[in-house]
Amino acid sequence: MACDECDKCRAMGYKFCNKCGQNFSEESDEPEPESTVSPNESLLIKSVYPAMFIILVAIVIDLVLLVVNFGTTFDWVEDKTTKLYIFITDFIVFAKLTETGIQLLWVFITFMLLFCGGIVLYRSRSILIDFKDNYMEKVKETPVYWLGMTLGASIVIQLIIMLILNAMGVSTPTPSELKDLTIEKATFLFSEAAVIEELTMRVFWMGIPMALVALFCGRKDFLKNLWGGFGASKVSILFLFISTIIFAYAHVGGWGMWKMFPVFAGGLCMGYLYMRFGLHASIIFHMINDYLGVWLVAIPTFGSILEILIILTGIVCIPVLFKRGWEGLRAIKGLPVTGYETQDESSDSNTD
């Protein structure tokens, strides 16, 4: 039986209610509840709609650009070199890829981006096909809605931080490899960053630790945590902040120490999306954020317009993002330690 905290916990992406222990994963066969959204909450939800639809368009454009430039980029990387790494306190390279190796990597990266984009679009299909009852409740649970809320707002926050740093006389130099971009170079570098950085930062620093926690708690399906989507708990929130700090620090080498501050904002959003929905959501966030550079090379006029729209809708979304963030921080105290012990207790109580 749902309690008065269930809707709030469900909206924050928790797998269980922190008050009554209701397991939200077992609700698929239950009838849909009537709308309980207050007028103020309704206004906040609807304020994200413009950003949501712009992000929907951006995903499609990015995937089209990826496919269109796949062949020329495949040929371009043949005589290039890239490194595979993990990051702890510094980059630890475990493989150097050239020729066929880097081409196979490009095929893998392309597959991952198309696969993740397909999952995000499929799981957000209610935005376009279901305008009946409870549209608001359904839409605000989709990955594209949360991408709309977080991506533009995080870009605006990063821009504000950069402006403050510049006003203080602090400069953040652009890495040499990001200068003089061609369409092939931009497509490869930003696609590689979206996939490889999410694997090394989100999966390595959040997914693997959560899988080990699940294994320790006796969960036989512990490996599914590698994809993310394990929801909020005290432990997962801890790993969220650890991974975000490491992600921000990893950018110091190319951009300078002050780059940590704007990167932290984007990393926090990507980590939350990974925790709430899964790797597909954080990869697509990363792709859209980085593909702003591809737009300026491939479709400069339209790309500039789209960037301006993302920034404008992001300004509107900042109050919503701050409100959700504040609600999340206040709810940490009531979260389960791992989420797995709560699930076990909930399962036991359902068999009584």
Secondary structure, 3 states (H helix, E strand, C coil): CCCCCHHHHHHCCCCECCCCCCEHHHCCCCCCCCCCCCHHHHHHHHCCHHHHHHHHHHHHHHHHHHHHCHHHHHHHHHHCEEEEEEECCCEEEEEEEEHHHHHHHHHHHHHHHHHHHHHHHHHCCHHHHCCCCCHHHHHCCCHHHHHHHHHHHHHHHHHHHHHHHHHCCCCCCCCHHHCCCCHHHHHHHHHHHHHHHHHHHHHHHHHHHHHHHHHHCCCCCHHHHHHCCCCCCHHHHHHHHHHHHHHHHCCHHHHCHHHHHHHHHHHHHHHHHHHHCCHHHHHHHHHHHHCHHHHHHHCHHHHHHHHHHHHHHHHHHHHHHHHHHHHHHHHHHHCCCCCHHHHHHHHHHHHC
